[in-house]
Amino acid sequence: MWAIAAALFFFQASDFSSVGMKALEEGKYEAAVQAFTKAIEADAKDYFAHFNLAMAYGFLHKDAEGIAEYRKTLELKPGLYEAELNAGILLIRQKNPAEALPLFEDAAGQRGKEFRPRYYLAEAQLQTGAPAKAEENYRLALELDTKSAGAQLGMAHALARQGKLAEAAPHFRQAAQLDPNYRDGLLELAVLYEKDKQSAEAIAIYREFPENAAAQGRLGELLLETKEYAGAIPHLEEAYAKDSTQENRVALAVAYLFDKQLDKALPLLEKAVAAEPSDYDVRMMYARALRDKRQFPPAATQFYEAAKLKPGEAKTWSELGGMLYMMEEYPQSLAAFDRARALGEDIPGNWFLRAIILDKLHQVKPALEAYQRFLSMSQGKNPDQEFQARQRARILQRELEKR
């Protein structure tokens, strides 16, 4: 990783520097720090001592101290390639690519046909928001070392940030092939495919990670989005079995719902609501599933709870009104429809149910008006209900005329 000044061995080292070099070679970095510190105390302008002290600090991951010593080295010996390269590496490690950039630029200018200065220059350019320049230097680095997984992944990132996803994909693949530690880069590629609306390509990658619960969960979600409900279920089941998070639980429940497996969906939704009682969407999902299973009282309870969470959501009151109608709780149903209408939910279906309820309650004139309002709004969209409404409206009209 580190560059060692070749000229070092042409200078007569002090006793302290000799001790320090021996300690470095043996991996005794604390001892090396002590020795080179004493060498600097003996001669503050000994840039080799500063350089080697910086190296020792780097091996100890005392990056701030190492950077300071490399800067001192460069003050004493401007343009020293090894100090520029090593200081830049520490700055990158400290997430400070902007300060590393000029060091790598100078180092690459000195030894442009060596892999490391080109590679690190590209890294700094990528991290400072210059992907086009980074692409150029990654390309040069790969010409010098085609088997560098890091350079392959860097090239992939540089291309992807320029929107060149088709060109980036082979580099993600090559990085993973060269080094298994880079295999998760393919998951990055899958995410990029998703953002680019290339669901099929993302799905194909997620299928390559059967051991990864998150990948399987996302695979299942994508299959849901593409309406492959039955295909999604095994992946979501596996993801939930490995990692029973709320996200995995809800995704699996949704898949069961779409696949008409209410008996499997309901226990998951019950757990999901218990886990996050303030989640309006999950509670509405649970309420609808209970309704579809014809478990009306618990469904009504869930609709009420959802309405408490979002009292200004008209759709909730509308669905609650329909639920209460099924339970024959007519006054409460009318009240819910009134609330929905006040919030802007003025739809034909609600007027039809309102008309039926008023009809059942023998409120002849309001029922007739509700049927007529439904007919004026529906306009052929609900033929069966319109036929029923016309028949009842005629009967109610005659009844009113007799009075």
MORAKA-V77236 format. One record per residue. RES is the residue in three letters. PHI is phi as a letter, one per 30 degrees, with the letter a starting at -180 (999 if undefined). Layout:
((RES	PHI) (RES	PHI))
This chain:
((MET	999) (TRP	c) (ALA	c) (ILE	c) (ALA	d) (ALA	d) (ALA	d) (LEU	e) (PHE	d) (PHE	c) (PHE	c) (GLN	d) (ALA	d) (SER	d) (ASP	e) (PHE	d) (SER	d) (SER	d) (VAL	d) (GLY	d) (MET	d) (LYS	d) (ALA	d) (LEU	d) (GLU	d) (GLU	d) (GLY	i) (LYS	c) (TYR	d) (GLU	d) (ALA	d) (ALA	d) (VAL	e) (GLN	d) (ALA	d) (PHE	d) (THR	d) (LYS	d) (ALA	d) (ILE	d) (GLU	d) (ALA	d) (ASP	a) (ALA	d) (LYS	c) (ASP	d) (TYR	d) (PHE	d) (ALA	d) (HIS	d) (PHE	d) (ASN	d) (LEU	d) (ALA	d) (MET	d) (ALA	d) (TYR	d) (GLY	d) (PHE	d) (LEU	d) (HIS	i) (LYS	c) (ASP	d) (ALA	d) (GLU	d) (GLY	d) (ILE	d) (ALA	d) (GLU	d) (TYR	d) (ARG	d) (LYS	d) (THR	e) (LEU	d) (GLU	d) (LEU	d) (LYS	b) (PRO	e) (GLY	i) (LEU	d) (TYR	e) (GLU	d) (ALA	d) (GLU	d) (LEU	d) (ASN	d) (ALA	d) (GLY	d) (ILE	d) (LEU	d) (LEU	d) (ILE	d) (ARG	d) (GLN	d) (LYS	h) (ASN	b) (PRO	d) (ALA	d) (GLU	d) (ALA	d) (LEU	e) (PRO	d) (LEU	d) (PHE	d) (GLU	d) (ASP	d) (ALA	d) (ALA	d) (GLY	d) (GLN	d) (ARG	b) (GLY	d) (LYS	c) (GLU	c) (PHE	d) (ARG	d) (PRO	d) (ARG	d) (TYR	d) (TYR	d) (LEU	d) (ALA	d) (GLU	e) (ALA	d) (GLN	d) (LEU	d) (GLN	d) (THR	c) (GLY	i) (ALA	b) (PRO	d) (ALA	d) (LYS	d) (ALA	d) (GLU	e) (GLU	d) (ASN	d) (TYR	d) (ARG	d) (LEU	d) (ALA	d) (LEU	d) (GLU	d) (LEU	d) (ASP	a) (THR	d) (LYS	c) (SER	d) (ALA	d) (GLY	d) (ALA	d) (GLN	d) (LEU	d) (GLY	d) (MET	d) (ALA	e) (HIS	d) (ALA	d) (LEU	d) (ALA	d) (ARG	d) (GLN	c) (GLY	i) (LYS	c) (LEU	d) (ALA	d) (GLU	d) (ALA	d) (ALA	e) (PRO	d) (HIS	d) (PHE	e) (ARG	d) (GLN	d) (ALA	d) (ALA	d) (GLN	d) (LEU	d) (ASP	b) (PRO	e) (ASN	d) (TYR	c) (ARG	d) (ASP	d) (GLY	e) (LEU	d) (LEU	d) (GLU	d) (LEU	d) (ALA	d) (VAL	d) (LEU	d) (TYR	d) (GLU	d) (LYS	d) (ASP	c) (LYS	i) (GLN	c) (SER	d) (ALA	d) (GLU	d) (ALA	d) (ILE	e) (ALA	d) (ILE	d) (TYR	d) (ARG	d) (GLU	d) (PHE	b) (PRO	d) (GLU	d) (ASN	c) (ALA	d) (ALA	d) (ALA	d) (GLN	d) (GLY	d) (ARG	d) (LEU	e) (GLY	d) (GLU	d) (LEU	d) (LEU	d) (LEU	d) (GLU	d) (THR	c) (LYS	i) (GLU	c) (TYR	d) (ALA	d) (GLY	d) (ALA	d) (ILE	e) (PRO	e) (HIS	d) (LEU	d) (GLU	d) (GLU	d) (ALA	d) (TYR	d) (ALA	d) (LYS	d) (ASP	a) (SER	d) (THR	d) (GLN	d) (GLU	d) (ASN	d) (ARG	d) (VAL	d) (ALA	d) (LEU	d) (ALA	d) (VAL	d) (ALA	d) (TYR	d) (LEU	d) (PHE	d) (ASP	c) (LYS	i) (GLN	c) (LEU	d) (ASP	d) (LYS	d) (ALA	d) (LEU	e) (PRO	d) (LEU	d) (LEU	d) (GLU	d) (LYS	d) (ALA	d) (VAL	d) (ALA	d) (ALA	d) (GLU	b) (PRO	d) (SER	c) (ASP	d) (TYR	d) (ASP	d) (VAL	d) (ARG	d) (MET	d) (MET	d) (TYR	d) (ALA	d) (ARG	d) (ALA	d) (LEU	d) (ARG	d) (ASP	d) (LYS	d) (ARG	i) (GLN	c) (PHE	d) (PRO	e) (PRO	d) (ALA	d) (ALA	d) (THR	e) (GLN	d) (PHE	d) (TYR	d) (GLU	d) (ALA	d) (ALA	d) (LYS	d) (LEU	d) (LYS	b) (PRO	d) (GLY	c) (GLU	c) (ALA	d) (LYS	e) (THR	d) (TRP	d) (SER	d) (GLU	d) (LEU	d) (GLY	e) (GLY	d) (MET	d) (LEU	d) (TYR	d) (MET	d) (MET	d) (GLU	i) (GLU	c) (TYR	d) (PRO	d) (GLN	d) (SER	d) (LEU	d) (ALA	d) (ALA	d) (PHE	d) (ASP	d) (ARG	d) (ALA	d) (ARG	d) (ALA	d) (LEU	c) (GLY	j) (GLU	c) (ASP	c) (ILE	b) (PRO	e) (GLY	e) (ASN	d) (TRP	d) (PHE	d) (LEU	d) (ARG	e) (ALA	d) (ILE	d) (ILE	d) (LEU	d) (ASP	d) (LYS	d) (LEU	d) (HIS	i) (GLN	c) (VAL	d) (LYS	d) (PRO	d) (ALA	d) (LEU	d) (GLU	d) (ALA	d) (TYR	d) (GLN	d) (ARG	d) (PHE	e) (LEU	d) (SER	d) (MET	d) (SER	d) (GLN	h) (GLY	i) (LYS	d) (ASN	b) (PRO	e) (ASP	d) (GLN	d) (GLU	d) (PHE	d) (GLN	d) (ALA	d) (ARG	d) (GLN	d) (ARG	d) (ALA	d) (ARG	d) (ILE	d) (LEU	d) (GLN	d) (ARG	d) (GLU	d) (LEU	d) (GLU	d) (LYS	d) (ARG	d))
